[in-house]
Amino acid sequence: MPDIKFNCPHCKQSLEAPDDMRGQLIDCPSCSQAIEIPKPQRHSAAPPPIPPKLTRPCPYCSEEIQLTAVKCKHCGEFLDGRSPQVTSTLKQSQQWENDIWKGTPSYLYYLGHFIFGVILILFFGLGLLFIIYALLDRNTKQYTITSKRVMAKTGIISRHIGEVGIKDIRSINVNQGILERIFGVGTVEIASAGTAGVEVKFVGVSNPVHIRDLIRQQKDEIG
């Protein structure tokens, strides 16, 4: 059997021994120290097998999803082709801006102008100015609620447009005086989280509580 060649760990003397003496203790012939004849080297264990991959990238958003996933948890797309029309319709509805409500102040809001104007018509027709002003003011005030924002356009000569995104609305208040409650009109005030004051007002609208509820409902749908 071939000899084992090794060095004494104490004196570094080069030594030889039969292969069948591996692992035995002997005295070094050079330094007389007890040494162990080297044992056969063990081969390192094979690396563990790589587990199979259980995920895959979503073909729509590239995020990692389960191999067996039917719908991506990140982008919401169906992966088996069952509902492409539904997801396409959902995307389009999120992009479109639909009108929920449009209106102007109620004629009842200008009732005082009309009454005062009729009375003053007897005095050189000055009452017509009050009536004309009320009609112009009403027609130039335009209020809109869409699926994404609320907007108020006002101004007879100059033009002012106030706008707040539905998702940015902080508060919605309704103000009604005694006569306004009797006639069912009032003012809806909308404020956003970005300011401390009221940014949009729907002045003198009919059924202001219903309009407030429409805005709240749209805000709840957007989340």
ChimeraX attribute file (.defattr): number of C-alpha atoms within 10 A of each C-alpha:
attribute: neighborCount
match mode: 1-to-1
recipient: residues
	/A:1	6
	/A:2	9
	/A:3	12
	/A:4	17
	/A:5	13
	/A:6	14
	/A:7	15
	/A:8	20
	/A:9	13
	/A:10	13
	/A:11	12
	/A:12	11
	/A:13	14
	/A:14	12
	/A:15	15
	/A:16	14
	/A:17	14
	/A:18	12
	/A:19	16
	/A:20	13
	/A:21	15
	/A:22	14
	/A:23	13
	/A:24	11
	/A:25	12
	/A:26	13
	/A:27	12
	/A:28	19
	/A:29	11
	/A:30	13
	/A:31	12
	/A:32	11
	/A:33	14
	/A:34	14
	/A:35	16
	/A:36	16
	/A:37	23
	/A:38	17
	/A:39	13
	/A:40	10
	/A:41	6
	/A:42	6
	/A:43	6
	/A:44	6
	/A:45	6
	/A:46	6
	/A:47	6
	/A:48	6
	/A:49	6
	/A:50	6
	/A:51	6
	/A:52	6
	/A:53	8
	/A:54	10
	/A:55	13
	/A:56	14
	/A:57	13
	/A:58	21
	/A:59	11
	/A:60	13
	/A:61	12
	/A:62	12
	/A:63	14
	/A:64	15
	/A:65	17
	/A:66	15
	/A:67	12
	/A:68	10
	/A:69	14
	/A:70	15
	/A:71	17
	/A:72	20
	/A:73	14
	/A:74	13
	/A:75	12
	/A:76	12
	/A:77	20
	/A:78	18
	/A:79	16
	/A:80	10
	/A:81	10
	/A:82	11
	/A:83	11
	/A:84	13
	/A:85	10
	/A:86	12
	/A:87	14
	/A:88	11
	/A:89	11
	/A:90	11
	/A:91	11
	/A:92	11
	/A:93	12
	/A:94	12
	/A:95	11
	/A:96	11
	/A:97	12
	/A:98	13
	/A:99	13
	/A:100	15
	/A:101	14
	/A:102	14
	/A:103	15
	/A:104	20
	/A:105	22
	/A:106	18
	/A:107	17
	/A:108	17
	/A:109	21
	/A:110	18
	/A:111	13
	/A:112	14
	/A:113	21
	/A:114	21
	/A:115	13
	/A:116	14
	/A:117	22
	/A:118	17
	/A:119	14
	/A:120	16
	/A:121	15
	/A:122	10
	/A:123	10
	/A:124	8
	/A:125	12
	/A:126	14
	/A:127	19
	/A:128	18
	/A:129	14
	/A:130	20
	/A:131	21
	/A:132	14
	/A:133	16
	/A:134	19
	/A:135	15
	/A:136	13
	/A:137	18
	/A:138	21
	/A:139	15
	/A:140	16
	/A:141	20
	/A:142	19
	/A:143	22
	/A:144	17
	/A:145	23
	/A:146	19
	/A:147	22
	/A:148	20
	/A:149	21
	/A:150	24
	/A:151	20
	/A:152	22
	/A:153	18
	/A:154	19
	/A:155	15
	/A:156	13
	/A:157	8
	/A:158	6
	/A:159	10
	/A:160	11
	/A:161	14
	/A:162	14
	/A:163	18
	/A:164	21
	/A:165	15
	/A:166	23
	/A:167	17
	/A:168	14
	/A:169	19
	/A:170	15
	/A:171	12
	/A:172	18
	/A:173	14
	/A:174	17
	/A:175	15
	/A:176	16
	/A:177	11
	/A:178	9
	/A:179	12
	/A:180	17
	/A:181	13
	/A:182	9
	/A:183	15
	/A:184	18
	/A:185	25
	/A:186	25
	/A:187	23
	/A:188	22
	/A:189	19
	/A:190	24
	/A:191	20
	/A:192	20
	/A:193	12
	/A:194	11
	/A:195	9
	/A:196	9
	/A:197	11
	/A:198	16
	/A:199	18
	/A:200	21
	/A:201	23
	/A:202	27
	/A:203	23
	/A:204	23
	/A:205	23
	/A:206	22
	/A:207	16
	/A:208	23
	/A:209	17
	/A:210	10
	/A:211	20
	/A:212	18
	/A:213	12
	/A:214	16
	/A:215	22
	/A:216	15
	/A:217	12
	/A:218	18
	/A:219	18
	/A:220	11
	/A:221	11
	/A:222	11
	/A:223	8
